[in-house]
Structures are given as C-alpha cells and as structure tokens.
C-alpha cells in the first residue's frame, strides 16, 4: 500500500496508532493556519500512517514555502529539491511535489508529522508574526497586501493605486480627492507616494520609503507605489492604527 500522491510505502496502523496520527495531523494543520496558510484536507486510507497536506503555491517573491525554508522565494530551477533538502536536514521523512497551484507534502509517519509541526512553529518568528498580522489587517481593510518578512523587518510591498488611496484614507491623511485615478500621471504618482510616505511615518512612528512605480503598458502591470519595510514593533503599531479605523468604521455602520 502506498500514498497516492508520493508513492511513500505505508504499513497498516492499529486503532491506537490511527488516533495518534490524527492528533498529529490536527496539530500540523493548526500550525500551518497559524503560519497564515490554508491547508486542505487530502483524503487517505484510515490505516495509512502517512499524512498528506496541500497548500496554495504561486511563483514570484513572497511565494516561497517560508514556513519550511524561511526563504521568501524558492529556486525556480528546482523548488521541490530545495524543500526536500530542508526536510532532510531536519530529519523529516517526507516527499514534496509542486504543481501549478499547489504544494503537496506527504510525511511518512506520525513522528515525521510532529517534527514538521515543530519546524513550522519555529519558523513563525516575531518578525514573521508581525508580517502575518499586518497582512491580515490590510486584507480586512480591503487592501491587497504584499507583506513579507526578512530576518529583522516587515516588508509592506507594492500597492496598486486604489489600495494606496484606501490606505491614505484609513490612516487619516485628509481628503484624498486631490488624487484622481483617471488623471494620475507620473507627477501625480510621485505626489501620492510622498503623501503616503509621510502618512505612514506618522502612523508607524518610523520612516518608510515609498516610491512611485508606473505600470507596464505592454505587460498589463498596473501603476503602483512600492512601500518599504518596518521594524517588528513599528509594523504592529501600523496594524494597530488600521485596526482602530476598522473598529470605528464598524461601530459607525452599526449605528446607522
């Protein structure tokens, strides 16, 4: 008997072992959700000791399986090999497979699932947790986040112009009607970037570099502003400010 996704050989489990495996699966899924992932259930045989998880996977910066490798980007030439290397270094017997939309991981045993859970949990560093929180708050605010983390700072990433205007409004920059998306030329984009930089500095208590980045007309990439990074505490402070706005907005809506 083998796992249908990775051909990992499996030995049948007794009832007690099945209970232990299921507990390890739940702990792994909880750790992945805590890491901002959305693990999907992959059906398997009741007496199969292996556990298969599936998470979303895309290409480009911020798409790496950082919860495994602590790297924002997997190598383009052999992403599966990099994951396999990390798993082997951690003493985890598992197989990795990547398709167009998903990363599939199958761990051979309950012990391997427990080791993988420990690895994921260890990789949720304070700066990573701050990036996850800021990204979640921005999403609730209707802004598509590009947040990521390095060893010491939270990267906010690029924002399309409607999102940049939304963030200005949330952070109390005053009237944003001065910026028109229909008439946004290079000069106006630079003014928007400057205004957002000053507003983010007031909200976070730290200077944040913001640069205008005109879109690519031949590749359909939209105009955007590229926002720099913050230290962990400043990222939390910015998230606090956004949450204050959301709570006030929710309370206002409740009284209407």
C-alpha positions, 0 to 999 in steps of 0.5 A: 500500500502506498500514498497516492500522491508520493508513492511513500510505502505505508504499513497498516496502523492499529486503532491506537496508532490511527488516533495518534496520527490524527492528533498529529495531523490536527496539530500540523494543520493548526500550525500551518493556519497559524503560519497564515496558510490554508491547508486542505484536507487530502483524503487517505486510507484510515490505516495509512500512517502517512499524512498528506497536506496541500497548500496554495503555491504561486511563483514570484517573491513572497511565494516561497514555502517560508514556513519550511525554508524561511526563504521568501522565494524558492529556486525556480530551477528546482523548488521541490529539491530545495524543500526536500533538502530542508526536510532532510536536514531536519530529519523529516521523512517526507516527499514534496511535489509542486504543481501549478497551484499547489504544494503537496507534502506527504510525511511518512509517519506520525513522528515525521508529522510532529517534527514538521509541526515543530519546524513550522512553529519555529519558523513563525518568528516575531518578525514573521508574526508581525508580517502575518498580522499586518497582512491580515489587517490590510486584507480586512481593510480591503487592501491587497497586501504584499507583506513579507518578512526578512530576518529583522523587518516587515516588508509592506510591498507594492500597492496598486493605486486604489489600495494606496488611496484606501490606505491614505484614507484609513490612516487619516491623511485628509481628503484624498480627492486631490488624487484622481485615478483617471488623471494620475500621471507620473507627477501625480504618482510621485505626489501620492507616494510622498503623501503616503510616505509621510502618512505612514511615518506618522502612523508607524512612528518610523520612516518608510520609503515609498516610491512611485512605480508606473505600470507596464503598458505592454505587460498589463502591470498596473501603476503602483507605489512600492512601500518599504519595510518596518521594524517588528514593533513599528509594523504592529503599531501600523496594524494597530492604527488600521485596526482602530479605523476598522473598529470605528468604521464598524461601530459607525455602520452599526449605528446607522 
